Amino acid sequence: MRSQVIIIMSRTLARLLGPLLLVLALALPGAAAADCYVSYKAKQDQPLRLHYGVLVIGGSCPSGGQAANIAASRLASGGWTLLNVVRMSTSPPSSSERANAGQFYLRY
């Protein structure tokens, strides 16, 4: 009798855990793969030109200093100097932020 109860409980537990583990397995890679969107301001000298842009860093958001270093390096390759990081988020930018960034949306 006791072994039958254990078997029934094991089967019930297996039925409940299977779908739960499947949901977790599908959800975790998506969470781990979330990108970090960095909004920034940059400049060029002679003549002075300014722009607002958004770039993406793969994976979770780094610290502010690390994000600034990554942004500065990418912008320097295009002849731009980073002025400041405006915002970091794992949520994609709004349509107005994309419009404000214009040609500099995900350019660097």
Backbone bond lengths (Angstrom), bond angles and torsions (degrees), N, CA, C in turn:
res aa  C-N    CA-C-N  psi(-1)  N-CA   C-N-CA  omega(-1)  CA-C   N-CA-C  phi
1 M - - - 1.442 - - 1.537 110.88 -
2 R 1.319 115.93 -47.52 1.460 120.16 -178.43 1.529 111.11 -63.31
3 S 1.324 117.62 -40.65 1.464 120.65 179.12 1.526 111.02 -65.46
4 Q 1.333 117.89 -32.98 1.462 120.82 177.90 1.531 110.49 -66.93
5 V 1.312 116.97 -39.28 1.465 121.35 178.32 1.521 109.91 -64.18
6 I 1.317 116.61 -42.73 1.466 121.10 179.51 1.520 110.03 -63.88
7 I 1.317 117.95 -42.29 1.464 121.59 179.29 1.526 110.24 -63.77
8 I 1.319 117.45 -44.37 1.470 121.25 179.41 1.528 110.09 -62.93
9 M 1.336 116.74 -42.65 1.463 120.16 178.93 1.523 110.64 -65.16
10 S 1.320 117.61 -39.12 1.458 121.53 179.33 1.521 110.67 -63.45
11 R 1.319 116.98 -43.88 1.467 121.02 179.40 1.528 110.96 -64.94
12 T 1.320 116.28 -42.32 1.463 120.47 179.10 1.524 110.40 -63.27
13 L 1.312 116.15 -44.42 1.456 120.75 178.76 1.523 110.64 -62.53
14 A 1.324 116.72 -42.64 1.460 120.64 179.13 1.526 110.79 -62.65
15 R 1.332 117.22 -39.97 1.464 120.64 178.61 1.523 111.79 -65.14
16 L 1.307 116.66 -34.79 1.461 120.01 -179.73 1.527 112.05 -79.37
17 L 1.309 116.91 -39.23 1.459 120.52 -176.76 1.521 112.89 -73.39
18 G 1.314 117.36 -33.34 1.463 120.44 -178.82 1.521 112.81 -54.28
19 P 1.337 118.40 -58.19 1.466 119.53 178.94 1.529 113.19 -62.49
20 L 1.324 116.78 -36.36 1.457 119.90 179.12 1.528 110.91 -63.37
21 L 1.314 116.74 -45.10 1.463 120.41 178.53 1.524 111.37 -64.38
22 L 1.312 116.99 -36.79 1.464 120.69 177.77 1.525 110.58 -63.44
23 V 1.311 116.97 -45.18 1.467 120.99 178.86 1.525 110.32 -61.66
24 L 1.313 117.32 -44.54 1.465 120.54 178.54 1.519 111.92 -63.66
25 A 1.311 116.72 -41.42 1.465 120.66 -179.86 1.523 111.12 -63.27
26 L 1.311 117.03 -35.92 1.460 120.29 179.42 1.522 112.15 -78.04
27 A 1.315 117.68 -31.86 1.463 121.40 -176.24 1.522 112.74 -80.16
28 L 1.303 118.11 -38.50 1.461 120.49 -174.09 1.519 114.25 -64.80
29 P 1.335 120.93 -43.50 1.460 118.10 178.33 1.520 112.29 -60.25
30 G 1.321 118.01 -35.55 1.455 120.94 177.84 1.515 111.79 -65.16
31 A 1.302 116.64 -41.20 1.459 120.43 179.02 1.520 110.49 -68.26
32 A 1.310 117.12 -39.38 1.458 120.61 -179.23 1.521 111.28 -70.11
33 A 1.315 117.22 -26.84 1.451 121.38 -176.37 1.523 112.60 -91.48
34 A 1.324 119.03 5.22 1.460 121.16 -179.05 1.523 109.47 -59.40
35 D 1.322 115.60 134.58 1.456 120.39 179.39 1.518 110.51 -89.52
36 C 1.303 115.41 160.30 1.455 122.07 177.39 1.525 108.15 -107.87
37 Y 1.315 116.42 120.70 1.462 121.87 177.98 1.520 108.20 -96.35
38 V 1.327 115.65 126.64 1.459 121.89 -177.33 1.526 108.68 -115.70
39 S 1.319 116.55 117.86 1.466 122.13 174.21 1.523 107.00 -92.64
40 Y 1.319 116.71 137.62 1.461 120.28 -174.58 1.529 110.65 -146.59
41 K 1.345 115.01 168.21 1.461 122.87 170.95 1.521 106.68 -122.81
42 A 1.334 115.68 139.88 1.463 120.41 -177.92 1.530 109.81 -139.83
43 K 1.342 115.48 164.53 1.467 120.38 179.88 1.519 111.16 -141.35
44 Q 1.327 114.18 160.23 1.459 123.73 167.63 1.520 106.36 -127.23
45 D 1.329 117.06 147.23 1.466 121.29 178.54 1.521 110.08 -102.77
46 Q 1.324 115.52 156.63 1.466 126.02 172.65 1.518 113.63 50.43
47 P 1.279 119.84 79.49 1.460 127.27 -5.03 1.525 110.37 -80.41
48 L 1.315 114.44 157.22 1.460 119.70 -179.81 1.524 109.80 -66.25
49 R 1.325 115.34 125.94 1.471 122.11 175.87 1.520 107.14 -134.33
50 L 1.308 115.89 138.87 1.460 121.96 179.49 1.516 109.32 -122.44
51 H 1.319 116.28 149.49 1.466 118.69 171.31 1.521 110.92 -151.26
52 Y 1.330 112.78 155.12 1.463 123.11 173.21 1.516 105.51 -108.09
53 G 1.325 116.96 136.84 1.455 119.43 179.91 1.515 112.12 -147.69
54 V 1.305 113.91 172.38 1.462 122.05 177.21 1.514 107.19 -131.76
55 L 1.320 116.29 130.11 1.458 120.66 174.32 1.516 108.51 -125.07
56 V 1.310 115.64 163.28 1.461 119.50 -178.04 1.524 109.20 -119.06
57 I 1.325 114.62 138.20 1.462 122.30 174.92 1.520 105.75 -114.82
58 G 1.313 116.94 123.70 1.460 120.66 -179.80 1.518 111.62 -63.34
59 G 1.302 116.13 139.10 1.459 121.13 178.97 1.513 111.66 89.89
60 S 1.308 115.99 -168.38 1.463 120.45 -177.41 1.524 110.53 -71.21
61 C 1.309 115.85 162.29 1.463 120.78 -178.44 1.531 110.96 -69.48
62 P 1.322 116.79 130.01 1.465 119.91 175.48 1.528 109.44 -77.76
63 S 1.312 116.67 -178.96 1.463 120.09 175.88 1.529 108.45 -64.93
64 G 1.322 115.83 163.61 1.460 120.22 -179.16 1.519 112.99 -56.60
65 G 1.327 116.27 -42.41 1.462 120.15 179.85 1.517 112.86 -65.11
66 Q 1.320 116.38 -41.32 1.466 120.14 178.71 1.520 110.75 -66.67
67 A 1.323 117.14 -40.87 1.466 120.92 178.37 1.524 110.11 -62.59
68 A 1.325 117.04 -41.64 1.462 121.04 178.65 1.528 110.60 -63.53
69 N 1.325 117.94 -40.78 1.466 120.98 178.53 1.522 111.45 -64.12
70 I 1.329 116.73 -42.62 1.465 120.95 178.86 1.524 109.71 -63.88
71 A 1.334 116.41 -46.80 1.462 120.77 -179.93 1.527 110.92 -62.45
72 A 1.334 117.40 -45.05 1.465 121.33 -179.38 1.518 111.16 -60.26
73 S 1.313 116.92 -42.03 1.463 121.18 179.79 1.525 111.34 -64.14
74 R 1.326 116.88 -46.04 1.466 120.21 -179.88 1.527 111.26 -64.97
75 L 1.326 116.26 -42.36 1.463 119.98 -178.98 1.524 111.59 -67.40
76 A 1.330 117.23 -36.89 1.462 121.18 179.55 1.521 111.16 -60.07
77 S 1.327 116.92 -32.46 1.471 119.81 179.07 1.529 111.44 -64.58
78 G 1.323 117.37 -20.47 1.460 121.66 177.27 1.521 112.89 -104.90
79 G 1.334 116.93 9.39 1.456 120.79 178.37 1.523 114.52 83.12
80 W 1.318 117.52 17.31 1.458 122.45 -179.32 1.526 110.47 -107.22
81 T 1.342 115.68 152.89 1.458 122.80 175.59 1.525 108.27 -113.13
82 L 1.313 116.72 127.98 1.462 120.96 178.00 1.524 109.66 -68.13
83 L 1.321 116.65 128.61 1.463 120.92 173.73 1.521 110.16 -90.89
84 N 1.330 116.55 -51.20 1.462 119.43 176.72 1.521 110.90 -165.73
85 V 1.329 113.79 156.75 1.461 121.03 172.40 1.522 105.77 -88.66
86 V 1.325 115.93 124.32 1.461 121.20 -177.43 1.519 110.97 -84.68
87 R 1.335 115.23 -43.04 1.467 119.04 -173.73 1.514 109.42 -161.32
88 M 1.335 116.05 149.63 1.464 122.48 172.01 1.516 107.69 -128.28
89 S 1.343 115.93 139.43 1.456 119.39 -179.06 1.520 109.92 -158.36
90 T 1.328 116.02 149.56 1.463 120.00 173.32 1.526 110.61 -88.71
91 S 1.326 117.01 -5.69 1.467 120.86 175.81 1.521 108.87 -87.12
92 P 1.324 117.68 137.15 1.469 119.30 177.01 1.528 110.70 -59.14
93 P 1.328 116.86 146.84 1.466 120.21 179.95 1.528 111.75 -61.24
94 S 1.319 115.25 152.24 1.463 120.88 177.67 1.525 109.26 -70.08
95 S 1.310 116.20 167.99 1.466 120.22 179.63 1.526 110.57 -63.23
96 S 1.326 118.35 -33.68 1.468 119.71 178.69 1.531 110.99 -70.25
97 E 1.333 117.46 -36.93 1.476 119.88 176.50 1.527 110.37 -65.77
98 R 1.333 116.47 -40.97 1.472 119.80 177.17 1.526 110.24 -62.36
99 A 1.327 116.50 -42.94 1.464 120.64 179.42 1.530 110.69 -64.69
100 N 1.330 117.49 -41.75 1.468 120.95 179.46 1.527 111.59 -64.15
101 A 1.310 117.22 -35.15 1.466 120.58 179.67 1.529 111.02 -74.35
102 G 1.314 117.03 -26.52 1.467 120.95 176.88 1.514 112.44 53.25
103 Q 1.341 115.49 -126.83 1.470 120.59 -178.10 1.525 113.06 -67.09
104 F 1.327 117.02 -12.09 1.464 120.52 -179.57 1.526 112.78 -98.90
105 Y 1.326 116.40 13.93 1.462 120.43 174.44 1.525 108.15 -79.24
106 L 1.312 116.68 114.26 1.474 125.04 -179.62 1.525 112.94 58.15
107 R 1.331 117.07 26.06 1.471 120.28 178.12 1.527 111.19 -75.12
108 Y 1.316 116.68 -37.13 1.467 120.02 -177.82 1.483 109.48 -109.90
